[in-house]
Amino acid sequence: DDPEILGILIDYPSGQKGKKLEGSVVLKSSSAETYKRSDVVVGFIGAGNYASRTLIPAFKKSNSLMKVLISDKGISGHHHSKKNDFYEASTVTDTVFDDPDINTVVIATRHNLHAQQVLLALKNNKNIFVEKPLAITIEEIEEIDRAYKNIEQPPRLMVGFNRRFSPYIVRMRELLSKENEPKSVIMTINAGFIPKDHWTQDPHIGGGRII
């Protein structure tokens, strides 16, 4: 309230030097007894727009147990974890792969990370739902194919090409299946504008629109 004061400098203590910040936050306690063997116990990797608005609500609606949500920076992950009743929020991706309770991994990260994370999930024998694309290079596809075929009883691996479930696509398939002759199909798609500097347009990160 002093009119002579022009500003206030607040000097926060820096804390212990070299102290490592925690990468995970437990929102509610759990144990192996929390889950039944038949439960789908999910670890989510990625908390972007599509994951938070579409995938997480879909899995929650299916009565899956939402164990861990991984996000790059932590803030969005913590927000969506509390909102959707996750047990834990984290920035450490290995939290999902190392947790023996988690039997299903949802991968909704940037496209260049998909193949690497699918391989880690296969290595740890976890079911996988990976958003499209499965990978951005033929070499990555071949590596996933080899890894999958080398597992005696492989887990489920599903790619999120959701258009296959569109009512229009389902109806088209029904109509076309009645005709045995060869078919020629031309599709014009209005996919919407994406700026050239968006990460999906980067060939090394997003792979571009066609990929």
C-alpha distance (Angstrom), angle and dihedral (degrees) to the residues before:
residue distance angle dihedral
D1 . . .
D2 3.82 . .
P3 3.85 107.6 .
E4 3.83 89.2 -154.7
I5 3.84 91.9 66.1
L6 3.79 114.6 93.9
G7 3.80 98.3 179.5
I8 3.79 146.3 -10.8
L9 3.80 124.9 -126.4
I10 3.80 114.6 -153.2
D11 3.80 114.3 -163.1
Y12 3.83 111.6 -162.9
P13 3.81 119.5 -159.0
S14 3.80 111.4 -106.3
G15 3.81 93.7 -139.2
Q16 3.76 124.9 -143.7
K17 3.78 113.7 -15.8
G18 3.76 113.6 -117.2
K19 3.79 93.1 12.0
K20 3.79 110.0 152.7
L21 3.79 115.4 -129.2
E22 3.79 116.8 -127.8
G23 3.80 112.9 -99.5
S24 3.81 95.8 -159.2
V25 3.79 138.0 48.4
V26 3.81 121.0 -158.0
L27 3.81 108.8 -142.8
K28 3.80 96.9 -179.4
S29 3.78 132.6 1.0
S30 3.79 123.7 -103.9
S31 3.78 140.0 169.7
A32 3.77 137.7 -171.2
E33 3.82 87.4 -89.1
T34 3.82 89.2 62.7
Y35 3.81 91.0 73.9
K36 3.76 134.4 57.7
R37 3.80 119.8 -140.7
S38 3.81 89.5 -111.7
D39 3.82 94.2 53.8
V40 3.79 122.1 109.9
V41 3.81 101.7 -129.4
V42 3.80 108.3 -168.3
G43 3.77 134.3 -155.3
F44 3.80 111.5 -168.0
I45 3.81 120.5 -154.2
G46 3.79 109.7 -164.9
A47 3.80 131.7 31.3
G48 3.79 102.1 -162.0
N49 3.80 127.8 131.6
Y50 3.81 97.8 -75.7
A51 3.80 93.9 42.8
S52 3.81 94.5 47.5
R53 3.80 97.7 40.5
T54 3.81 101.5 37.2
L55 3.81 117.5 9.2
I56 3.80 101.5 41.4
P57 3.85 93.5 47.7
A58 3.83 89.8 47.1
F59 3.80 93.7 52.6
K60 3.81 91.5 43.0
K61 3.81 90.2 51.3
S62 3.81 89.2 53.0
N63 3.83 89.2 60.1
S64 3.79 93.5 -112.8
L65 3.81 114.7 158.9
M66 3.79 106.8 -112.0
K67 3.81 103.8 -144.0
V68 3.83 109.0 163.8
L69 3.81 135.0 4.9
I70 3.81 116.6 -161.0
S71 3.79 121.8 -159.0
D72 3.78 131.3 172.2
K73 3.80 99.2 -123.9
G74 3.80 100.2 22.0
I75 3.81 101.2 -131.4
S76 3.82 97.7 88.9
G77 3.79 90.6 40.1
H78 3.80 92.1 53.9
H79 3.81 91.8 47.2
H80 3.81 95.5 49.5
S81 3.82 92.1 40.8
K82 3.80 91.9 58.6
K83 3.80 91.8 42.2
N84 3.81 93.7 51.7
D85 3.80 100.3 38.1
F86 3.82 99.2 -109.3
Y87 3.79 117.8 168.2
E88 3.80 93.9 -136.2
A89 3.81 143.1 14.2
S90 3.78 120.3 -153.8
T91 3.79 146.9 164.1
V92 3.83 92.4 -152.4
T93 3.81 109.8 95.8
D94 3.80 93.4 -164.4
T95 3.81 87.7 65.8
V96 3.82 87.2 79.1
F97 3.80 97.6 44.6
D98 3.82 95.4 43.9
D99 3.81 96.9 47.9
P100 3.84 109.2 99.3
D101 3.83 91.0 -161.4
I102 3.81 93.0 61.3
N103 3.81 110.3 86.1
T104 3.81 98.8 166.8
V105 3.80 129.7 51.8
V106 3.80 124.3 -163.1
I107 3.81 112.6 -159.0
A108 3.81 114.7 -160.0
T109 3.79 101.1 151.7
R110 3.80 131.3 119.8
H111 3.79 112.5 -55.3
N112 3.80 97.3 -109.8
L113 3.83 89.8 62.1
H114 3.80 97.3 50.9
A115 3.82 99.2 86.4
Q116 3.82 94.6 46.1
Q117 3.81 91.9 49.0
V118 3.81 93.2 45.3
L119 3.82 89.3 53.5
L120 3.81 91.1 50.4
A121 3.80 90.9 49.8
L122 3.82 90.9 49.6
K123 3.80 90.1 48.5
N124 3.80 88.7 54.8
N125 3.82 92.9 44.3
K126 3.80 97.1 -118.7
N127 3.80 127.8 148.5
I128 3.80 111.1 -109.4
F129 3.79 136.1 -147.3
V130 3.80 107.0 -178.7
E131 3.76 123.0 -177.9
K132 3.80 115.4 -124.4
P133 2.95 129.8 -50.6
L134 3.81 105.0 49.4
A135 3.82 87.5 -157.7
I136 3.80 139.1 -20.9
T137 3.82 100.1 -128.8
I138 3.80 135.1 50.8
E139 3.83 89.0 -127.1
E140 3.81 90.9 58.8
I141 3.81 91.1 49.0
E142 3.80 90.7 51.5
E143 3.81 91.6 49.0
I144 3.81 91.2 51.9
D145 3.81 90.0 47.0
R146 3.82 91.7 53.1
A147 3.81 92.9 46.1
Y148 3.81 92.2 49.1
K149 3.80 94.2 48.6
N150 3.81 91.4 49.6
I151 3.81 92.1 61.6
E152 3.80 112.2 92.2
Q153 3.81 93.5 -150.1
P154 3.81 103.8 17.6
P155 3.81 121.5 -160.3
R156 3.79 121.7 -119.6
L157 3.79 115.7 -77.3
M158 3.80 117.9 -168.2
V159 3.81 130.0 174.1
G160 3.80 117.6 -146.8
F161 3.79 100.3 -120.9
N162 3.79 90.8 148.6
R163 3.83 96.4 175.0
R164 3.80 88.9 79.1
F165 3.82 86.9 72.7
S166 3.81 96.1 48.6
P167 3.84 109.8 123.6
Y168 3.80 88.8 -128.5
I169 3.80 93.1 52.9
V170 3.81 91.5 46.1
R171 3.83 89.9 51.5
M172 3.82 92.0 47.5
R173 3.81 90.5 52.4
E174 3.80 90.7 50.2
L175 3.80 92.2 51.5
L176 3.81 95.3 44.0
S177 3.80 94.0 46.0
K178 3.82 89.7 67.6
E179 3.81 91.2 64.0
N180 3.80 116.6 74.7
E181 3.80 96.1 -172.5
P182 3.82 121.8 99.6
K183 3.77 112.3 -84.1
S184 3.78 134.0 -145.9
V185 3.80 114.2 -157.2
I186 3.81 127.2 -169.6
M187 3.80 116.6 -169.3
T188 3.81 125.4 -170.7
I189 3.80 111.9 -165.1
N190 3.79 127.1 -166.3
A191 3.79 97.4 -155.6
G192 3.80 96.7 168.2
F193 3.81 130.8 -115.1
I194 3.80 120.8 -64.0
P195 3.85 118.7 -175.2
K196 3.80 116.0 -113.9
D197 3.82 91.4 -120.0
H198 3.83 93.6 54.9
W199 3.82 112.9 116.3
T200 3.81 92.7 -118.2
Q201 3.81 88.8 63.7
D202 3.82 93.0 55.1
P203 3.85 105.8 100.5
H204 3.82 91.5 -145.9
I205 3.81 97.4 47.0
G206 3.79 109.0 24.6
G207 3.78 100.7 15.5
G208 3.81 93.7 -135.1
R209 3.81 131.5 -89.5
I210 3.81 96.9 -63.6
I211 3.82 94.6 51.2
